[in-house]
Amino acid sequence: AAQFARGEDIADPAVLTEALQACGVDPAPWHDLAQQEETKASLRGLTDRARAHGVFGAPSFLVGDELFWGDDRLEEAIALASTARGF
């Protein structure tokens, strides 16, 4: 909600602290984890994988080989995923 609903900068540690606290979560371990090189390397790897699948924005949903971009496409992604899994 911080970014999409209120237009806040989620790269700002103070914004993340407030969001985590609003969820009843202690922000300290998450801030520490975010600064670790292993975490940063994992994020870079996941970003590369997302780009390889054509992801260019958030939110994005990949169902099989089909990419759905935008919150307004969520229902379509769920419908396809449900059909593909036989639900």
URLINRA-V454666 format. One line per field, one symbol per residue. phi: phi as a letter, one per 30 degrees, with the letter a starting at -180 (. if undefined). psi: psi as a letter, one per 20 degrees, with the letter a starting at -180 (. if undefined). burial: I if it has 24 or more other ideal C-beta (glycine too) atoms within 12 Angstrom, else O. Layout:
phi=???
psi=???
burial=???
This chain:
phi=.edddcidddddedddedddddcicddeddddddddddddddddddddddddcjdbabdbbccicccccjedceddddddddddcid
psi=hgghhikqoiiohhgggggghhjkpohghhgghhiqhgggggggghgggghhjjpirqqqpoocjppppqhiighggggghgghjk.
burial=OOOOOOOOOOOOOOOIOOIOOOOOOOOOOOOOOOOOOOOOOOOOOOOOOOOOOOOOOOOOIOOOOOOIOOOOOOOOIOOOOOOOOOO
